[in-house]
Amino acid sequence: MKRAWKRFLKFIIESTAVVLVIYGVFSAGAHIKAKKDAIKQQELAQQEAQKEENKQEEPVIENKKLSEIELNEAMENLIEQYKGNNEIGIVYKNFSTGYRYAQEDKHYFTAASTVKVIYAMKIYDRIRNGEISKNADIAYNEKFLEEGNGQITNSQKKDSYKLEYVIQNMIQYSDNTATNMLVGNSATAADLVVKYLASLGARLPQEEAQNNKITPAMMELVWTKLYKERDKYPELIKYLEDSEDGEWIKDGIPNKKVASKYGALETNYHDTAIVFGDKDYMLLIYTNNLSKSGQSIKNIAKKIDEITNNNM
């Protein structure tokens, strides 16, 4: 009798244990599933909220031709979405229609690497005038070394490099060492920019030039000359088209050919470009302290291209 009772108790205990294990497994599974479902619902809610926020931020512009006043209003509304209390200088010039929009184009910004376009144009002018050969050897010196992007900066150094290769590195890779090899110190670089802009009818004070300052309106003159005389600068146009790092306008307009030169220094983020398409246009964006600068420039370029395609 006792032996039978023990077997019965053992059966009850083992059965209870099995039931508890099964319950635990199913309970844990249900808990995990519920947790996953909750996370998924939270992610979906966040995505929907982001979509609504984007709808509120981006004004809907109908696919129709707009008057100059309406285009100005569309441009202004777009820039105001990103500007806040920060600085944005912008120039848009449509070479096909003649439409131009500018905001803070007379404001001085730190030029950073956008000024390298001027250096390159001046050198190509000298090559075309027979003052220097594009096959000339440009000597390297340790004093020219400056960290950053580029093949010359980041590769084993040679005694000299061909001029065309140095220009390519300065423009396509924004190589600071290559730039120093071409223009020397900041004083000679500033003098070059002042004189070049003067030849285009703009007056850049020497003090501003020495501090690497420039206005979008001044760079408008440079890029207008580059576009109108692009047959004189085929190599430069190619290097600008082939550049990739930091090219936010290219990122915003991936379906068109874009010749661009970015610049970034501390809180200053800029991108300058010619966009080729059915309606070629220039877009210069200079910023200081702009929130999410690169992404914001990309978004502005994308919306401006949509306005160009749909409303001009």
Disulfide bonds with the S-S distance in Angstrom:
none
